[in-house]
Amino acid sequence: MSNDDDYTAPNEENRFGGRVRRYARVGASASKLAARLATGKVFGGDVDHAKYAAELTSALGGL
């Protein structure tokens, strides 16, 4: 028994392929950010934690 009033057609962003693309973009952004942070720590660069936190928040907002 299903209620047709609760059904909404899946849009492109909510389809499986759209989710996979979105998760891949977020994963790539987070990986790039982690690599930059690790490189800065290894080579003794100045690490701006507030900047990295804002970038990570922005990247995770894509989920």
VOTOR-800968 format. One line per 8 residues: number of its first residue (from 1); their letters; for each residue x, y, z of C-alpha. Coordinates in steps of 0.5 Angstrom, whole numbers, plus 500, padded with zeros to 3 digits. Layout:
NUM	a	X/Y/Z  ...
END
This chain:
1	msndddyt	500/500/500  503/507/498  501/514/499  502/517/492  502/524/495  508/523/499  512/521/492  516/526/489
9	apneenrf	520/525/483  528/524/484  531/530/481  538/529/478  542/531/485  538/526/489  539/520/484  545/515/485
17	ggrvrrya	549/518/480  548/525/482  550/523/489  556/519/487  559/525/483  557/530/489  561/525/494  567/525/489
25	rvgasask	567/532/489  567/533/497  572/527/497  577/530/492  576/537/496  577/534/503  583/530/500  586/536/497
33	laarlatg	586/540/503  589/535/508  595/534/503  596/542/503  595/542/511  600/536/511  605/539/507  605/545/511
41	kvfggdvd	606/541/517  612/537/514  615/543/511  614/548/517  610/552/514  605/557/517  598/553/518  592/558/518
49	hakyaael	587/553/522  581/558/521  583/558/514  583/551/513  577/550/518  573/555/513  575/551/507  573/544/510
57	tsalggl	566/547/512  565/549/505  567/543/502  563/539/507  557/543/505  557/540/498  554/534/501
END
